[in-house]
Amino acid sequence: MAENILSNFVYGFFKKFFSVAENTSVDIGYPKNILIVRQHNQLGDVLAGVSLFRAVKETYPDCNIVLIVSPSNYSGLIKNKFINQLFVFDKKKIFNPFYLSRFFKVLRNQYDVCIVPVTVSISFTSNLISRFSNSKIRIGPKSLDGKKNKSAFLFDRLVDIDWRKHPDSNVSERSLDIVRPFGINTDNFKSDIYFDNDDIATAEKFISSINQDKKGLLIGFHVGAGKIPNRWSLKKYLALMEKLKENYSVNFYLTGSNSDLNEINYIQKNSNFETALFLNKKISEVAALVSKSDLFISNDTGIMHVAGTTETPQISIFGPTNPFNWAPIGHNKFFLRKSDLIDDVNVEDVYSLCEQILNKKIIQK
């Protein structure tokens, strides 16, 4: 009850002093400076939605895009060619006067359009950031899946977003629904991470350290996931790796961070073969390594989307999440799912797909 009273007070306050009149026109001119606010999305959401940035640049090739991100998702966009400037919105620093000054400096730039995309939820914070920006036009959600956006009054151009109309559409396509009414679109839904020669050098040095004779296939695994229901059994990962080791000349590596150490330690302690570790690396370095691999296998998690930006064959294992919505798209991108229980996918399911991919690789080599 107290939360509802406080929530109603907050929305009432901002509606009284900061509401803007809705404009139903879809004509936004030819914007030169565009602000996009995605501080409310996880890394995977943002990477899957790179198509939005591409669509804006394809529609307005000369535009300047400023993107507001968060500490948890900015790493995948540092070298993105569609973005001219990144600003990391960190709530923990909001009372730091120097940080706050830099933040307001970004907001007070003159923008022709500000866009707040949505995927699975509406963010009052992102909507408020849009309202405080010095923008002539603000595009945001009027509703999401039939649920009204209580802070829609902060936007003058409003779009109803309803994923229920196309329940199996991929998020890379869904991300464009917020801008399609204004003539902004693309036919290329692929995600991208941009890595440079330094990232490639890091990857090649790592590969050389585990494959000195330059023989054998290189297969990467990401066995962790932030959500427990998205984690395939570690025993099944071990069984899969053992089966691959028996039938192929192969070198394994694991990606991850400190948050994945329990899973990684289990794999290392319970295997009778060497598995190299590529831990706590930059997202661009992980992408570079995956790009030089023969196969990458992972749970449904953020690194899945990182691997999805490469041309490397990839197998993503799904449980409760709809893979048609979230699996990476493109050539050589495969997913396996049987039910909401990820462990209903068995070792033979994954190995059989590995066989098809690796045998094709061997023939090509």
C-alpha positions in Angstrom: 0.0 0.0 0.0 2.8 2.5 1.0 4.6 1.7 -2.3 1.5 2.4 -4.3 1.0 5.7 -2.6 4.6 6.7 -3.2 4.5 5.6 -6.8 1.3 7.5 -7.5 2.8 10.6 -5.8 6.0 10.4 -8.0 4.1 9.9 -11.2 1.6 12.6 -10.3 4.5 15.1 -9.5 6.3 14.5 -12.8 3.1 14.6 -14.8 2.2 17.9 -13.3 5.5 19.6 -13.9 7.1 17.7 -16.8 4.4 16.3 -19.1 4.5 17.2 -22.8 1.7 17.3 -25.3 1.4 14.3 -27.6 2.0 14.8 -31.3 0.6 12.2 -33.6 2.6 13.2 -36.6 5.1 10.6 -37.9 7.2 13.2 -39.6 10.4 13.8 -37.6 12.3 15.6 -40.4 15.9 14.7 -41.1 17.5 14.6 -37.7 21.3 15.2 -37.4 21.8 14.6 -33.7 20.0 11.7 -32.1 20.1 10.5 -28.4 19.2 6.9 -27.6 18.7 5.8 -24.0 19.4 2.1 -23.3 20.6 2.1 -19.7 17.8 -0.2 -18.6 18.9 -3.2 -20.8 21.2 -6.1 -20.1 24.2 -6.8 -22.3 22.4 -9.4 -24.3 19.3 -7.2 -24.9 21.5 -4.4 -26.2 23.6 -6.6 -28.5 20.5 -8.2 -29.9 19.2 -4.7 -30.6 22.2 -3.4 -32.6 19.8 -3.5 -35.6 18.1 -0.4 -34.2 21.4 1.6 -34.4 22.0 0.2 -37.9 18.5 1.2 -39.0 19.0 4.8 -37.7 22.4 5.1 -39.5 21.0 3.6 -42.7 18.1 6.0 -42.7 20.1 9.1 -41.7 23.7 8.3 -42.8 25.1 11.7 -41.7 23.5 11.7 -38.2 25.4 11.7 -34.9 24.2 9.1 -32.4 24.8 9.5 -28.7 24.0 6.4 -26.6 23.3 6.3 -22.9 24.1 2.9 -21.5 24.8 1.3 -18.1 27.8 -0.2 -16.4 26.5 -3.7 -17.2 25.9 -3.3 -20.9 28.4 -0.7 -22.3 31.2 -3.1 -22.8 29.6 -4.7 -25.9 29.2 -1.3 -27.6 32.6 0.4 -27.0 33.8 0.0 -30.6 30.4 -0.1 -32.4 30.7 1.7 -35.7 27.1 3.0 -35.5 27.6 4.9 -32.2 29.5 8.3 -32.2 29.5 8.7 -28.4 28.8 6.5 -25.4 27.9 7.8 -21.9 27.7 5.3 -19.0 24.8 6.2 -16.7 25.8 4.9 -13.3 23.2 5.4 -10.5 25.9 4.9 -7.9 27.7 8.1 -9.0 24.6 10.2 -9.4 25.4 12.2 -6.2 29.0 12.9 -7.4 29.0 16.5 -8.5 31.7 16.0 -11.1 29.9 13.0 -12.6 26.5 14.7 -12.5 28.0 17.7 -14.3 29.3 15.5 -17.1 25.9 13.7 -17.3 23.9 17.0 -17.6 26.4 18.2 -20.2 25.5 15.2 -22.4 21.8 15.8 -21.8 22.0 19.5 -22.6 23.4 18.9 -26.1 21.0 19.9 -28.8 19.2 16.8 -30.1 16.7 16.6 -32.8 15.3 13.3 -31.6 15.6 11.2 -28.4 14.6 7.5 -28.6 13.9 5.1 -25.7 13.6 1.5 -27.0 11.8 -1.2 -25.1 12.1 -5.0 -25.2 10.8 -6.7 -22.1 10.1 -3.9 -19.7 9.4 -0.1 -19.5 12.0 2.0 -17.6 10.8 5.1 -15.7 14.4 6.1 -15.3 15.1 6.0 -19.0 11.9 7.8 -19.8 12.9 10.5 -17.3 16.4 10.8 -18.8 14.7 11.4 -22.2 12.5 14.1 -20.8 15.5 15.9 -19.2 17.4 15.8 -22.5 17.5 18.9 -24.7 15.6 17.2 -27.5 13.0 18.6 -29.9 11.3 15.2 -30.3 11.0 12.3 -27.8 10.0 8.9 -29.0 8.9 6.3 -26.4 6.4 3.5 -25.6 2.8 4.3 -25.1 2.2 0.7 -23.9 3.9 -2.6 -23.8 1.9 -5.8 -24.5 -1.3 -4.1 -23.6 0.1 -2.6 -20.3 -0.1 1.2 -20.3 3.2 3.1 -19.8 2.4 5.2 -16.7 5.1 7.7 -17.7 4.0 8.1 -21.3 3.4 11.8 -20.6 7.2 12.3 -20.8 7.1 11.7 -24.6 5.5 13.6 -27.4 5.7 10.8 -30.0 4.2 7.6 -28.6 4.2 4.0 -30.0 2.2 1.0 -28.8 4.5 -2.0 -28.6 2.9 -5.4 -28.6 5.1 -8.5 -29.0 2.0 -10.7 -28.6 1.1 -10.0 -32.2 4.3 -11.9 -33.4 5.2 -14.1 -30.4 8.1 -15.8 -32.2 9.8 -12.8 -33.7 13.4 -12.2 -32.8 14.3 -9.3 -30.5 16.6 -8.0 -33.2 13.5 -7.3 -35.3 11.3 -6.3 -32.3 13.7 -3.6 -31.4 12.7 -1.7 -34.5 9.0 -1.4 -33.7 9.6 1.8 -31.7 11.0 3.6 -34.8 9.3 1.9 -37.8 6.3 4.3 -37.7 8.7 7.1 -38.4 10.2 5.5 -41.5 13.3 4.1 -39.7 14.0 0.5 -40.7 16.6 -2.0 -42.0 16.6 -5.5 -43.6 19.8 -6.5 -41.7 19.0 -7.7 -38.2 22.5 -9.1 -37.4 24.2 -8.0 -34.3 27.8 -6.7 -34.2 30.8 -6.3 -31.9 33.8 -4.6 -33.3 37.3 -5.8 -32.3 40.6 -4.4 -33.4 44.1 -5.7 -34.0 45.0 -5.6 -30.3 41.9 -7.8 -29.6 42.9 -10.2 -32.3 46.5 -10.3 -31.0 45.2 -11.2 -27.5 43.1 -14.0 -29.0 46.0 -15.4 -31.2 48.4 -15.4 -28.2 45.9 -17.3 -26.2 45.3 -19.8 -29.0 49.0 -20.3 -29.5 49.4 -21.1 -25.8 47.0 -24.0 -25.9 47.5 -25.2 -29.5 51.3 -24.9 -30.1 51.4 -27.4 -32.9 48.5 -25.6 -34.6 46.6 -28.9 -35.0 43.2 -29.8 -33.9 39.9 -28.0 -33.7 39.2 -25.1 -31.3 36.0 -25.3 -29.4 34.8 -22.7 -26.8 32.3 -23.2 -24.0 30.4 -20.8 -21.8 29.0 -23.0 -19.0 27.7 -20.3 -16.7 24.6 -18.1 -16.8 23.1 -15.4 -14.6 19.8 -17.2 -14.3 19.9 -20.7 -12.8 17.1 -22.1 -15.0 19.3 -21.1 -18.0 22.2 -23.4 -16.9 22.6 -26.7 -18.7 23.9 -29.5 -16.4 27.7 -29.4 -15.8 27.7 -33.1 -15.9 26.2 -33.0 -19.3 28.8 -30.4 -20.4 31.5 -32.8 -19.2 30.0 -35.8 -20.9 29.8 -33.8 -24.2 33.4 -32.6 -23.9 34.6 -36.2 -23.2 32.7 -37.5 -26.2 34.2 -34.8 -28.4 37.6 -35.5 -27.1 37.2 -39.2 -27.9 36.2 -38.6 -31.5 38.1 -35.5 -32.6 41.5 -33.8 -32.2 40.3 -30.8 -30.3 41.4 -28.1 -27.9 38.8 -26.7 -25.4 38.6 -23.3 -23.7 36.1 -21.8 -21.3 35.0 -18.2 -21.2 33.6 -16.5 -18.1 34.2 -14.1 -15.2 34.6 -14.4 -11.5 30.8 -15.0 -11.2 31.3 -18.3 -13.2 34.1 -19.7 -11.1 32.1 -22.4 -9.3 31.0 -23.8 -12.7 34.4 -23.5 -14.2 36.2 -25.1 -11.2 33.8 -28.0 -11.4 34.6 -28.6 -15.0 38.3 -28.5 -14.4 38.3 -30.7 -11.3 36.1 -33.4 -12.9 37.7 -33.7 -16.3 40.6 -35.8 -17.4 41.7 -33.4 -20.1 43.1 -29.9 -20.4 40.7 -27.0 -20.7 42.2 -23.5 -21.0 40.5 -20.5 -19.4 39.8 -17.2 -21.0 38.4 -15.3 -18.0 37.6 -11.7 -17.1 38.4 -10.5 -20.6 37.1 -7.5 -22.6 34.0 -8.3 -24.6 35.8 -7.4 -27.8 38.6 -9.9 -26.9 36.0 -12.6 -26.3 34.5 -11.8 -29.7 37.9 -12.0 -31.4 38.6 -15.4 -29.8 35.2 -16.8 -30.8 35.7 -15.5 -34.3 38.8 -17.7 -34.6 37.2 -20.8 -33.1 35.7 -23.7 -35.0 32.6 -24.0 -32.7 31.2 -22.2 -29.7 28.6 -23.8 -27.3 26.8 -21.9 -24.5 23.8 -21.5 -22.3 21.3 -18.8 -23.0 23.2 -15.8 -21.5 25.0 -12.6 -22.4 28.1 -14.3 -23.9 25.8 -16.2 -26.2 25.0 -12.9 -27.9 28.6 -11.9 -28.0 29.4 -15.1 -29.8 26.4 -14.5 -32.0 28.0 -11.4 -33.5 30.7 -13.6 -35.1 30.6 -15.9 -38.2 31.7 -18.9 -36.1 29.3 -21.9 -35.9 27.4 -21.7 -32.6 25.1 -23.9 -30.5 22.9 -22.3 -27.9 21.1 -24.4 -25.3 17.8 -23.1 -24.2 15.3 -23.8 -21.4 12.6 -21.4 -20.2 13.3 -18.7 -22.8 11.9 -18.7 -26.3 14.9 -19.2 -28.6 12.9 -17.7 -31.6 13.0 -14.5 -29.6 16.5 -14.6 -28.2 18.8 -17.0 -30.1 21.4 -15.3 -32.3 20.4 -15.1 -35.9 22.5 -15.7 -39.0 24.4 -18.4 -40.9 25.7 -21.3 -38.7 23.7 -20.2 -35.7 21.9 -23.1 -34.1 19.8 -23.6 -30.9 18.4 -26.6 -29.0 15.4 -26.6 -26.8 12.9 -29.3 -25.7 11.0 -27.7 -22.9 11.2 -25.1 -20.1 13.6 -27.4 -18.4 17.0 -26.9 -20.0 18.2 -30.4 -18.9 15.6 -32.0 -21.1 18.2 -31.4 -23.8 20.5 -34.4 -23.6 24.1 -34.9 -24.5 23.4 -36.8 -27.7 21.2 -33.9 -29.0 24.1 -31.5 -28.7 26.8 -34.0 -29.8 24.9 -34.9 -32.9 24.7 -31.3 -34.0 28.4 -30.8 -33.1 29.2 -33.8 -35.4 27.4 -32.2 -38.3 29.2 -28.9 -37.8 32.7 -30.3 -37.2 32.6 -32.9 -40.0 31.8 -30.1 -42.4 34.6 -28.0 -40.9 37.1 -30.9 -41.4 36.1 -31.3 -45.0 36.5 -27.6 -45.7 40.0 -27.6 -44.0 
